[in-house]
Amino acid sequence: MADEKKYTTVSIPKPLYEKIKARIEGTGFTSVSDYVTYVLREVLASLEEEEKEEVFSKEEEEKVKERLRALGYLD
């Protein structure tokens, strides 16, 4: 039983379900659930990656702004 996957049910509007069903025809996705799971994983991975990629800390950003003000590029 430890290897058994756990699932839950999520409701989506029927028209959306039908659009997804039509979109996955002829693809490697065997069900709407498989496709939705794939898309959600991709979206979450993308969001997590964006959160890791903070270019400047607030302190660093302020230092850059101060330098740009001193050079006359910012008011």
N, C-alpha and C positions, 0 to 999 in steps of 0.2 A: 504493500500500500504506500510506502514511502515514495515510490517512483510515480505514483498516480498524479496526474496534473489536476489542478483545481481550476475551475472556471466559474464565471458568473455571467449573468445575462444583462445586456445593456440594450435599451430600446432606442431605435432610431425611427424617424418618419418613414413610412412605407414608400413614398416617392424616392427618397434618398436610397433606400435599400434597392429599389428597382434600377436606379441609375448605376449603382455600384455593380449590381448583378450583370447588367449589360456591358459595363466597362471591362469586367474580368473575363468575359467570354474569349476563349482562345489563348488565354494567358496561363501561367503556371499555377494560378490561384484556384483552389478547388472549392472555395466557398466565400461568401461575403464576409463571414467572420474572419477567415484567414487574411483577407485583404485589409479589413479594418484594423486588425491586430498589427499587421505590417506597417500600415500608414501611421498609426499611433506611436509605434516604437520609433519610427523614423523622425516624427515630429518631436517626441520627447528627447531623443538623442541630439537632435539639432539644437533644441533649447538648452540642454545641459552643456553643450559645446559652447554656445554663445555666452552662457553665464561664466564659463572658465576664461573667456577671452577678453576680460576687462583690460583695455589698452593702458589706461592711466588710472592710478588711484586718485581720489579727490584732491589730495595734497599735491600730487604731481600735476594734475590738471590746472590747479590754481597757480602753480609756479610758471607753467607755460603761458597762461593768460597774462600774468604779471610781466613776463618778458615781452610778449607781443604788445602790451600796452606801452611799455617803455620804448619800444621801437616805433610806436605810432600806428600799429596795425589795428588796435582795438581802442575804443573810447572808454 
